[in-house]
Amino acid sequence: MYAFAPSEQQLALKRSTAEFVQQELCPLITAGGTQFPAEAWQKAGMLRLQGLAIPEIYGGRGLDALQVFLVLETLGYHCEDNGFNFAISAHLLACAVPIGLFGQESIKAEYLPLLSDGRLIAANAMTEPASGSNAFQMQTLAEPAPDGSFVLQGNKCFSSNAPVADVLVVYAANDPERAHMGGITAFLADRAIHPFTTGPAIEKAGLHTCPLGDVFFDQVTIQNKFVIGKTGRGALIFNRSMEWERACLGATHVGNMQRLLDKAIQLMKQYGKDTFGDAARQELAYWQAQLDAVRFMGYAQAWQLNQKKANPRGGSSSKLLISELYKKMTIGLCRLLGEKQYLDQDFSRSQADAVSSTLYSGTSEIQKQIIAQAIGL
Ligand SMILES: Cc1cc2nc3c(=O)[nH]c(=O)nc-3n(C[C@H](O)[C@H](O)[C@H](O)COP(=O)(O)OP(=O)(O)OC[C@H]3O[C@@H](n4cnc5c(N)ncnc54)[C@H](O)[C@@H]3O)c2cc1C
């Protein structure tokens, strides 16, 4: 059944999230800051923002994908620190979710409560210096040992949260020749137990409060109980976590876009018709129409994820259109409003933050490849 209106329960979820973010979280956020906001991270744990999709028996909120989308959209609207919002999303969607779906029982019982309330920070480590879009062509090796453990050797890069992470979800090749056909394994690596090292936070164009860096494994032994899923099932686990990312990560971008549009509408009202003219009003209306369209696409894709049917075309389409609109709209609004937006750095900061949205979770070209394949091309 199609339901185009939010239920009472969904509205209440958005209201309670908005209240918490405005009253509890925002005072701890310095918009325009450059450091990871550790205090805000801890506070977010009170609402278990880091464990929205994790079942309640493991300390999470037990929300479905559409509810997760609604909460993240609300966070993205009210919290101007897009880096913080991204750090929360990366931790939740690419780390807590795959551990929750595929982790061994003892690991889920031990780690998910700590991940859900923010006592631990997680990072996903897939990308390597020589493999990005071709992620499964990785060089990091997981050499099996006779006692069932694995010895990891190799380097990861571009890992969001890594410089401050306590745990990693890391992918390594147990059989490089088989690659995604059974040759990749996913692991939980715990900094307190497994001596991997991380580089410093790398200077980058945007998302400054979400530290991003390298990860190094030098003969790091990881015991069998830290294997996520089964040996050789890493590609499936990674793809499942990407389904969640592609369905829900764009929610914060949708919230961010609406915040900027609302501010733009206020500025237009404030300065009046003579300043902006009809063309500008129409352009703003067109941005709003496009945002309304991709928002519903995001809701639909999150709902699809709840149906537990693989839908790579829907996930990639939603990710592609939300991120491309995010990039174009943030640039477009800065141009359209001219000097009138210049005093509110939210506009230019969001522009810098939006640039990478067409790269992470698979670039726009990779989303188009997935869609092309799904429609038989
Ligand atoms: C802000 C940010 C956060 C990130 N966070 C993480 C993280 O937490 N964990 C993690 O593991 N990685 C992370 N990444 C890495 C990200 O996943 C990769 O950047 C992405 O997969 C692209 O890989 P690449 O940069 O090596 O580009 P490449 O794969 O080298 O691609 C270069 C260009 O070629 C195009 N291209 C490549 N292959 C094809 C093809 N088959 N067809 C058409 N065009 C193609 C790409 O679209 C791109 O334009 C992050 C990146 C950014 C920018």
The ligand as an SDF file (V2000), in Angstrom:
LIG
                    3D

 53 58  0  0  0  0  0  0  0  0999 V2000
   34.3620   12.6780    2.2350 C   0  0  0  0  0  0  0  0  0  0  0  0
   34.7000   11.2490    1.9030 C   0  0  0  0  0  0  0  0  0  0  0  0
   34.4620   10.2720    2.8460 C   0  0  0  0  0  0  0  0  0  0  0  0
   34.8020    8.9390    2.5780 C   0  0  0  0  0  0  0  0  0  0  0  0
   34.6290    7.9960    3.5620 N   0  0  0  0  0  0  0  0  0  0  0  0
   35.0320    6.7240    3.3370 C   0  0  0  0  0  0  0  0  0  0  0  0
   34.9510    5.7420    4.3850 C   0  0  0  0  0  0  0  0  0  0  0  0
   34.4860    6.0140    5.4770 O   0  0  0  0  0  0  0  0  0  0  0  0
   35.4360    4.4930    4.1410 N   0  0  0  0  0  0  0  0  0  0  0  0
   35.9650    4.1580    2.9350 C   0  0  0  0  0  0  0  0  0  0  0  0
   36.3810    3.0120    2.7750 O   0  0  0  0  0  0  0  0  0  0  0  0
   36.0500    5.0580    1.9110 N   0  0  0  0  0  0  0  0  0  0  0  0
   35.6010    6.3310    2.0960 C   0  0  0  0  0  0  0  0  0  0  0  0
   35.6960    7.2680    1.0790 N   0  0  0  0  0  0  0  0  0  0  0  0
   36.2860    6.8860   -0.2060 C   0  0  0  0  0  0  0  0  0  0  0  0
   35.2480    6.7920   -1.3060 C   0  0  0  0  0  0  0  0  0  0  0  0
   34.4460    5.6660   -1.1070 O   0  0  0  0  0  0  0  0  0  0  0  0
   36.0070    6.7690   -2.6290 C   0  0  0  0  0  0  0  0  0  0  0  0
   36.5450    8.0500   -2.8200 O   0  0  0  0  0  0  0  0  0  0  0  0
   35.1070    6.3910   -3.7940 C   0  0  0  0  0  0  0  0  0  0  0  0
   34.7340    5.0630   -3.7270 O   0  0  0  0  0  0  0  0  0  0  0  0
   35.7990    6.6560   -5.1430 C   0  0  0  0  0  0  0  0  0  0  0  0
   37.0490    6.0820   -5.1830 O   0  0  0  0  0  0  0  0  0  0  0  0
   38.3170    6.9300   -5.6500 P   0  0  0  0  0  0  0  0  0  0  0  0
   38.2930    8.2310   -4.9170 O   0  0  0  0  0  0  0  0  0  0  0  0
   39.5300    6.0630   -5.4920 O   0  0  0  0  0  0  0  0  0  0  0  0
   38.0720    7.2620   -7.1680 O   0  0  0  0  0  0  0  0  0  0  0  0
   38.3190    6.3120   -8.4190 P   0  0  0  0  0  0  0  0  0  0  0  0
   37.6520    5.0240   -8.2310 O   0  0  0  0  0  0  0  0  0  0  0  0
   39.7850    6.3040   -8.6990 O   0  0  0  0  0  0  0  0  0  0  0  0
   37.5660    7.1090   -9.5420 O   0  0  0  0  0  0  0  0  0  0  0  0
   38.1040    8.2900  -10.1780 C   0  0  0  0  0  0  0  0  0  0  0  0
   37.0690    8.7700  -11.1920 C   0  0  0  0  0  0  0  0  0  0  0  0
   36.8400    7.7400  -12.1720 O   0  0  0  0  0  0  0  0  0  0  0  0
   35.4580    7.3950  -12.2030 C   0  0  0  0  0  0  0  0  0  0  0  0
   35.3020    5.9430  -12.4120 N   0  0  0  0  0  0  0  0  0  0  0  0
   35.9460    4.9530  -11.7470 C   0  0  0  0  0  0  0  0  0  0  0  0
   35.5330    3.7500  -12.1760 N   0  0  0  0  0  0  0  0  0  0  0  0
   34.6060    3.9790  -13.1380 C   0  0  0  0  0  0  0  0  0  0  0  0
   33.8010    3.1500  -13.9620 C   0  0  0  0  0  0  0  0  0  0  0  0
   33.8550    1.8210  -13.8810 N   0  0  0  0  0  0  0  0  0  0  0  0
   32.9590    3.7440  -14.8320 N   0  0  0  0  0  0  0  0  0  0  0  0
   32.8650    5.1060  -14.9210 C   0  0  0  0  0  0  0  0  0  0  0  0
   33.5970    5.9290  -14.1780 N   0  0  0  0  0  0  0  0  0  0  0  0
   34.4570    5.3900  -13.2840 C   0  0  0  0  0  0  0  0  0  0  0  0
   34.9150    7.7980  -10.8510 C   0  0  0  0  0  0  0  0  0  0  0  0
   33.5290    8.0550  -10.9000 O   0  0  0  0  0  0  0  0  0  0  0  0
   35.7070    9.0590  -10.5670 C   0  0  0  0  0  0  0  0  0  0  0  0
   35.1270   10.1510  -11.2150 O   0  0  0  0  0  0  0  0  0  0  0  0
   35.3520    8.5900    1.3190 C   0  0  0  0  0  0  0  0  0  0  0  0
   35.5560    9.5890    0.3500 C   0  0  0  0  0  0  0  0  0  0  0  0
   35.2390   10.9030    0.6290 C   0  0  0  0  0  0  0  0  0  0  0  0
   35.4660   11.9500   -0.4330 C   0  0  0  0  0  0  0  0  0  0  0  0
  1  2  1  0
  2  3  1  0
  2 52  2  0
  3  4  2  0
  4  5  1  0
  4 50  1  0
  5  6  2  0
  6  7  1  0
  6 13  1  0
  7  8  2  0
  7  9  1  0
  9 10  1  0
 10 11  2  0
 10 12  1  0
 12 13  2  0
 13 14  1  0
 14 15  1  0
 14 50  1  0
 15 16  1  0
 16 17  1  0
 16 18  1  0
 18 19  1  0
 18 20  1  0
 20 21  1  0
 20 22  1  0
 22 23  1  0
 23 24  1  0
 24 25  2  0
 24 26  1  0
 24 27  1  0
 27 28  1  0
 28 29  2  0
 28 30  1  0
 28 31  1  0
 31 32  1  0
 32 33  1  0
 33 34  1  0
 33 48  1  0
 34 35  1  0
 35 36  1  0
 35 46  1  0
 36 37  1  0
 36 45  1  0
 37 38  2  0
 38 39  1  0
 39 40  1  0
 39 45  2  0
 40 41  1  0
 40 42  2  0
 42 43  1  0
 43 44  2  0
 44 45  1  0
 46 47  1  0
 46 48  1  0
 48 49  1  0
 50 51  2  0
 51 52  1  0
 52 53  1  0
M  END
$$$$
